[in-house]
Structures are given as structure tokens and as C-alpha cells.
Amino acid sequence: MAGLLSLGARAMFANQAALQTIGQNIANANTPGYSRQSVVLTTSSGQYTGAGFFGKGVDVQTVVRSHNDFLTKEAAASKSTAMADSTRAEQLSRMEKLFPPGTDGLGYAASQFLNAMVDVTSRPSDPSARQVALGRANELAVRFANAGQQVTDLQAGIVSDLKANVTVVNQLAQQIANINDQISKTRGSGHTPNDLLDQREQLISQLGEHIAVSTLPADDDTVGVFIGGGQRLVLGNQASTLQVSADAYDSQRAVLSLNEGGQNRPLDESVLTGGSMTALLSFQNHDLQDAKNMLGQLAAAIGTRVNGQNALGLDQSNPPGTGAPIFNVAPPRVLPAATNARNPDGSFATGVQASIVDASQLQASSYKLTSSVAGSYQLTRLSDGLVRNVNDGDTVDGFKLSFAPAAPGAGESFLIEPVGAAAVEMRRVLDNPSGIAAASPLTASASVNNTGTLTADSIYAVNQNFDATKAPMTVEFGDPDPANPANVQYTLTLSDGTVLNGTWSAGQPIGNQPAAGIDLGFELRTNGVPRKGDKVSLDRTAYTSTNNGNAKAFLNIQTEGFVGRQTLPDGSITPGSTINDAYAASMSDIGARVQSATYLSGVSTTVASDAEATRSGQAGVNLDEEASRLMQYQQAYQAAAKVLQTAQTLFSELMQIAQR
């Protein structure tokens, strides 16, 4: 009788525990991170009697959870990668708006400004045509400045997002440390705290969405959480904290650092491999910086080229003067490292200065100047990693370096941004329409006694070699070149009597032929064909109001390749890009990045979804399976209850027999 009661009671308890576990599984079927639990039943030791051993049913050994450590880590890692890819794709999509196509683009605005000079060419004395040109110039400057400001706003958004992410990461790290403490206190009980383990894994998975982590279990059942290639974030019940600090060079940019024991340890972006924070840092340090330099390169090249051409002409002031700058061109930025040597008053003891020498050779890149040994300096172009040895006074990629107030010392470094501020600081600085230098400093006129068909088409200054004191000048044509009758020899006589010899050919300008030893800083372009004895006189311009020579030179800017030229090791200079080609290349570059990031985001999201499905397929709750188990244990519970009922009936009958 006692064995029967014990058997029924044990069976009912076991089935009750199983039913309770199934009920918990069903209740938590949609709880993120919950692992299916099940009761582990073991056969109870038999009871010895003279008739042998009688079974006593089952015992509840423990409650375990369905868990696969490999699948759990794989799901967390793939989720971290997916979050990094999706964050970068989102940021790139925002940045793509800085380079709109069509009529909203910077290339179109530049074309509109240069096209407005066509009306100035047609009506050089018309104030309305000049005012329209200045209006187009202002529109171009505003578009550059707005794009530059959007870059600044994106940068501020990155810093804000990083700070928000850091707050969440620190909270998650502290919660993991607290759960570690609770789990370690259950050690020795012989049972696993399933709910605490699920919570910890869920927190680690959430942490990985912000920054990639690796975990290492300890002997006391706690888990160490590490970031950045082994930097401790959580160890036991202690959690370190992340901080967002200012970049060592640029205070507007952010870096991540780990505060451990009261000391900040900067985290190198290269060792952070996943999570939204890694993507934000990568976007800030590469994509956004590249976009800023692309915009700056265009702004600096266009502004300098337009200002230079305006300076080569004559305006409508009285007396006429050289044209003033139309656009503001920001000088290069040089940012010293915060660790560089300082004077007692806090100012930097050493310094580097940079100035634009040739804007057409400026590259869309930042540079880092380092000094490992005093007197030895290396300049690294960050866009492609090209390293050069430089000295005080060297010119590199269109800008000149100078060391002041003192040369950098050993271990010091500087970040140089030749075009970093060019876009955001671009603005129109010429407000007076008369300041547009539409007139050429020289006027060309063919002699009435010429017998050929040659006429002067245009003449304007093209570089700083032009010297007005060399006028008046006379071009006299001679015999055809015996080797090529299509070419005609000519002599160019300067005001001081100097005679220069050259060769004329159709389409070849006179006055700017470096290959022939003639570089007077102006170009005379002609129509028709000269004959021997024909002359063209070059005089200083007397009436600037009706002269449009320099305005014609502006029209050539649109088709001139003056953006991104490079000096090769042999001293030759590569052809640059036109304004439209350079802007199209920038749009193409950003578009390719967006397309690549979007594709990678889609792939990694699919991989993460599959990994989570595989994990949840093993650890998650299947309602159909739980329903089947519920019915099974309900029937077993009912059977155990029947055993107890039978035992109770037998006991009652025995008691009645004993009372008789």
C-alpha cells in the first residue's frame, strides 16, 4: 500500500513539474532570447522487499534549457555584422544627397555661372548681364556652402549617435555584470539558473548590435565580455565603461575609449569589427571625410581658377584695375595632435603651415605629417597611403609646407587638410558688378594692308607671366614652314625691341607656346590664314567697357581639365578633369559605395536571419510540440491520479474490514 502511494505521489509530482515547465514554455513562446526548458526525469531507486525490488516511479532531477553555444555565438556575431552593414548603408544614403544629379547638382550650378558669362561676353557694358553673372556665382557658392554644412551636420549626428550608443552599451555591460554576480552565487546548487543564462545571452546579443564582442566562460560560471581585440568590458561582476572622446587632431570628430581603472584607453577603429558603433566610426573616418575632401577639391579648384582668371582681366573701375576675387577660397587646415609639445602658456611650441600654390593639383585627400626622428619628416596621403619624405618649404600636391614657429620635434604629428574647409567656407565676395573683369588687358587688331584672310578672334591673359609693359607688340608673318606648308613662321616683336620667333598653325594660339620658348602669359587666337607680310598689332586696351576678351577666357574654364592634376615622378603633369567630369566622378564614387553597402547589408541581414532561425529552431519554443507534450503529461498525470485513487479506495476498504 505504501509503495503504491509513493509511486502515485512521485508520478504526480513529476508530471506536475513537467506540466509547469510546458506552461512556462508556452507563455514565453514570443519572449526574445527565451530557451525552451524541459524536465529531466530519472528512475527512482527501487524499494527492497522480501518479494524483490519494487519500483518507486521517477524523480525530478533538474530543469534544463535547450541551448547550443555555437549557434548562439554564430547568431550574435552575424547580427552584429548585419547591424554594422545596415548602419553604414543608412549613413551613406544620407551622404548621397550631398551629390544630387541634374539641375540640383554642383556641376550644373558651375555650368550656369560660366554660361552667364556668355551674356557678359555679348554685352560687356550691360550691368544687368553682370548682375546675373554675380547671381549665378552666389548660387554656386551657396550650394557648395550648403553641402559643406551638411557634412558638418552629418558629423555632429555621428557624434550624437555614438554618445547614445555608448550610454546603451554601458547599461548593458553593467546588467551583464550583475547577472554574472547572480549566476556565480548559484554555483554549487547542482542546478543551472536557466532564466538568468537566457537573460545574459540576450544582453550579450543586444550588446553585439552596438559593438562586436567576444566571450570567454570562467570557472565560476560567469562570462567575460571583451571588445576591440581583447579589451575587457565585463569581467566577473565588474564592468568597464566606454566613452566618446574628441579626436586627437579634430575636436569635431569622435573616438571611442575604454575607461578602465580611471584611465582612458583609446580603441583603434581597425580592431572594432562589428556593430553600429563600428560602422559609425568607419563612416566618419573614411566615407564622410572623403566626401568632404571631394567637395573641397571642387570648391578650391573652381574658386581659385575663376579668381585667377578675373585677376588677369580689367574691370570697369576708373581707372580700370585688375579684377578682384569673386569667391572666397579657404586656406588649408593644419591640425596639430593634442600630444604635441606646448609652451608654458598652453600654445603649441612647434607648428606646420600650409598654403595653396597650384589649386589644380590639389587632391581629394587629407595628409598626416609625422616626425619619428627630429629633422626627418614623412607625409602620408591618407586617401591611398602614399608616403613621401618632405622638408620645410616643399610643395606637395599643389600646397606648400612651412615649419613655423619651429620645426616639429620627434614623435609629433599633424593632420593637414588642404581642401577640408573649402566647401563650407565658400562664398561670393564680389558684390560690385563692375568688378567682373570682362576686358582683356590687350587688344589685337589686324593690319588693313594684310593680304591674307587672317583676323583676330580673341586675346586674353592666361597666367601670371603676362606683363603689360611688354606691349605694344607686333606679330608679323613670314614664309610657310618648308617641312609643313600648313605652318607659317612668324616674329613677335616686344616693346623693348626683343624679337621672338614662332610657328603659326590653325588652332594654335600665339603668345603661349612654351615648347617654342614663348610664354608671355597671353593667348592670341585667330581665324583665317595669314600670308607673308601680314601683321597683327597688340596694344594695351584703351576702352574696357566694350572689350570682352577676358570674358571669353571664362568660357574656356568649363571645358578645361584643371581639377585633380598630378605631378608624376618624371616631372610631367597628368591631365586633370573638367568641372562636370570631376563632379560626375564624385557622384559615381559615392553611388558605388551606396550600392555596395546596400548589397552587403541585404546579404548580412539574410545571413543573420538564417542564423537566428537555426538557433531558435533548436532553442526556441514550438507550440505544436509543446501541445503534444502537454497532452502526454496530462494523461500521465491523470494516470498517476488514478493510482492514488485506487490506493485510497483500497485503504478505505482495509479500514472497513479492520473495524468489523
Salt bridges, closest charged atoms under 4 A:
ASP59 OD1 - ARG10 NH1 2.33
ASP69 OD1 - HIS67 NE2 3.91
ASP69 OD2 - LYS73 NZ 3.57
GLU90 OE2 - ARG94 NH2 2.80
ASP126 OD2 - ARG123 NE 2.85
GLU139 OE1 - ARG136 NH1 3.42
GLU139 OE2 - ARG143 NH2 3.04
ASP181 OD2 - LYS185 NZ 3.38
ASP198 OD1 - ARG65 NH1 2.69
GLU201 OE2 - ARG65 NH2 3.18
GLU201 OE2 - HIS67 NE2 3.21
GLU209 OE2 - LYS79 NZ 3.83
ASP221 OD1 - ARG187 NH1 3.59
ASP250 OD2 - ARG333 NH2 3.96
GLU260 OE2 - ARG232 NH2 2.93
GLU260 OE1 - ARG265 NH1 3.34
GLU269 OE2 - HIS286 NE2 3.34
ASP287 OD2 - ARG88 NE 3.01
ASP287 OD1 - ARG593 NH1 2.84
ASP290 OD2 - ARG593 NH2 2.91
ASP384 OD2 - ARG381 NH2 2.70
ASP397 OD2 - ARG381 NH1 2.94
ASP397 OD1 - ARG388 NH2 3.20
GLU417 OE1 - LYS292 NZ 3.65
GLU417 OE1 - ARG333 NH1 2.94
ASP431 OD1 - ARG428 NH2 3.02
ASP479 OD1 - LYS532 NZ 3.15
GLU523 OE1 - ARG525 NH2 3.00
GLU560 OE1 - ARG305 NH2 2.93
GLU560 OE2 - ARG565 NH2 3.62
ASP589 OD1 - ARG593 NE 2.80
GLU612 OE2 - ARG615 NH2 2.89
GLU626 OE2 - ARG629 NH1 3.25
